[in-house]
Amino acid sequence: MERTDGLVSRLYASLREYLGLQREYMTLGLTEMLTRLLTVVILFVVLFVVFVITLFFGAMVLVSLLRSLTGNDLLAYGLVALLFAAIGVLLYVMRKPWIETPLTNYIANELLKDEDENL
């Protein structure tokens, strides 16, 4: 009887330790996935800001070029605005294959990477 009690208590202690380690493992896995997700989000935000700044200065260069070609400021700004509107419509129409699907695949691949690939 004592032997059974000792065996049960050791089994209970082992099970308790196992569950504690499993919880810690899950917490570390979740922390790693959240860190990866945050890294991807920060990367996209930084790249987006750089892209917007570059786009702004590129638009100013294009307006200057069109102003020298047409001789009219209003026409140059209007043509650039029309170009941006056309690009916006094109991006809206093609948002799924050009933006949503690649972005979803990239984020999913980042989150589901094997731990050995990161080393």
C-alpha positions as CSV (number, residue, x, y, z in Angstrom):
1,M,0.0,0.0,0.0
2,E,2.8,2.4,0.9
3,R,4.5,1.5,-2.4
4,T,1.4,2.4,-4.3
5,D,1.0,5.7,-2.5
6,G,4.7,6.6,-3.3
7,L,4.2,5.7,-6.9
8,V,1.0,7.8,-7.2
9,S,2.6,10.8,-5.5
10,R,5.7,10.6,-7.8
11,L,3.4,10.2,-10.8
12,Y,1.4,13.2,-9.7
13,A,4.6,15.3,-9.2
14,S,5.9,14.2,-12.6
15,L,2.6,15.1,-14.2
16,R,2.5,18.5,-12.5
17,E,6.1,19.2,-13.6
18,Y,5.2,18.1,-17.2
19,L,2.2,20.4,-17.4
20,G,4.2,23.3,-16.0
21,L,6.9,22.7,-18.7
22,Q,4.2,22.5,-21.4
23,R,2.7,25.8,-20.3
24,E,6.1,27.4,-20.3
25,Y,6.8,25.9,-23.8
26,M,3.5,27.3,-25.1
27,T,4.3,30.7,-23.6
28,L,7.7,30.8,-25.3
29,G,6.2,29.7,-28.6
30,L,3.5,32.4,-28.4
31,T,6.2,35.0,-27.5
32,E,8.3,34.0,-30.5
33,M,5.3,34.2,-32.8
34,L,4.3,37.7,-31.5
35,T,7.9,38.9,-31.8
36,R,7.9,37.7,-35.5
37,L,4.6,39.4,-36.2
38,L,5.7,42.6,-34.6
39,T,8.9,42.6,-36.6
40,V,7.0,42.1,-39.8
41,V,4.6,44.9,-38.9
42,I,7.4,47.3,-38.1
43,L,9.2,46.4,-41.3
44,F,6.2,47.1,-43.4
45,V,5.5,50.4,-41.6
46,V,9.1,51.6,-42.1
47,L,9.1,50.5,-45.8
48,F,5.7,52.2,-46.3
49,V,7.0,55.5,-44.8
50,V,10.1,55.3,-47.0
51,F,7.9,54.5,-50.1
52,V,5.5,57.4,-49.4
53,I,8.4,59.9,-49.0
54,T,10.0,58.6,-52.2
55,L,6.6,58.8,-54.0
56,F,6.2,62.4,-52.8
57,F,9.5,63.6,-54.1
58,G,9.1,61.6,-57.3
59,A,5.8,63.4,-57.9
60,M,7.4,66.7,-57.4
61,V,10.1,65.8,-59.9
62,L,7.4,64.7,-62.4
63,V,5.4,67.9,-61.8
64,S,8.6,69.9,-62.5
65,L,9.2,68.0,-65.7
66,L,5.6,68.4,-66.9
67,R,5.7,72.1,-66.0
68,S,8.7,72.6,-68.2
69,L,7.1,70.6,-71.1
70,T,3.6,72.1,-70.9
71,G,4.4,75.6,-69.6
72,N,1.4,75.4,-67.3
73,D,1.6,74.6,-63.5
74,L,-2.1,73.7,-63.2
75,L,-1.9,71.3,-66.1
76,A,1.2,69.6,-64.7
77,Y,-0.4,69.1,-61.3
78,G,-3.6,67.9,-62.9
79,L,-1.8,65.3,-65.0
80,V,0.1,64.0,-62.0
81,A,-3.1,63.8,-60.0
82,L,-4.8,62.0,-62.9
83,L,-1.8,59.6,-63.0
84,F,-2.2,58.9,-59.2
85,A,-5.9,58.4,-59.6
86,A,-5.3,55.9,-62.4
87,I,-2.7,54.0,-60.3
88,G,-5.2,54.1,-57.3
89,V,-8.0,52.5,-59.4
90,L,-5.6,49.9,-60.8
91,L,-4.4,49.0,-57.3
92,Y,-8.0,48.8,-56.0
93,V,-9.0,46.5,-58.9
94,M,-5.9,44.3,-58.5
95,R,-5.6,44.4,-54.7
96,K,-6.3,40.7,-54.1
97,P,-3.6,39.2,-56.4
98,W,-1.0,42.0,-55.9
99,I,-1.4,42.9,-52.3
100,E,-3.6,40.7,-50.1
101,T,-2.4,37.3,-51.3
102,P,1.4,38.0,-51.2
103,L,1.1,39.8,-47.9
104,T,-0.9,37.0,-46.3
105,N,1.5,34.4,-47.6
106,Y,4.5,36.3,-46.3
107,I,3.1,36.8,-42.9
108,A,2.0,33.2,-42.7
109,N,5.4,32.0,-43.8
110,E,7.1,34.2,-41.2
111,L,4.9,32.9,-38.4
112,L,5.1,29.3,-39.4
113,K,8.9,29.1,-40.0
114,D,10.7,26.2,-38.5
115,E,12.9,27.0,-35.6
116,D,15.9,25.4,-37.3
117,E,15.6,27.8,-40.3
118,N,16.1,30.8,-38.0
119,L,19.4,29.5,-36.6
